[in-house]
């Protein structure tokens, strides 16, 4: 007899799409999806939204890395064994 895996269940594609629709505040998405032109606009907005999210994440990652690099600088004097002679 097998046991259930530990942790929450994995999300499927449908759950991710519904979460994105909720985050974009699309009302009556099923009705909007029936009209091809209006659904195309929603998909284009989602594309822009996700590209902005990716840019924000990259910027935050860059800011964190640069902050880490500036705070962890090693200061050695000439007597240190880490200095090349």
C-alpha positions, 0 to 999 in steps of 0.5 A, a space after each residue: 500500500 502506497 502512502 501519500 506524498 508529503 507536502 501540498 499537491 502540485 499545481 496543474 496548468 489550469 490552476 496556474 492560468 486561473 490564478 493569473 486570470 485572478 491576478 489580472 482582475 479579469 471579470 467573467 473570463 469565460 464570457 470574455 473567452 467566447 469572443 476571440 477579439 476580446 480574449 486576444 486582448 486579455 492574452 496580450 495583456 497577460 504577456 505584458 504583465 508576465 514580462 513586467 513580472 520577470 523584469 522586476 524579479 531580475 532587477 530585485 535579484 540584481 539588487 540583492 546580488 550587488 548589495 551582497 557583493 558590496 557588504 561582503 568585500 574582503 579587506 586585507 592588508 599586505 601581510 595577509 596570506 590571501 594577497 598575491 605577491 
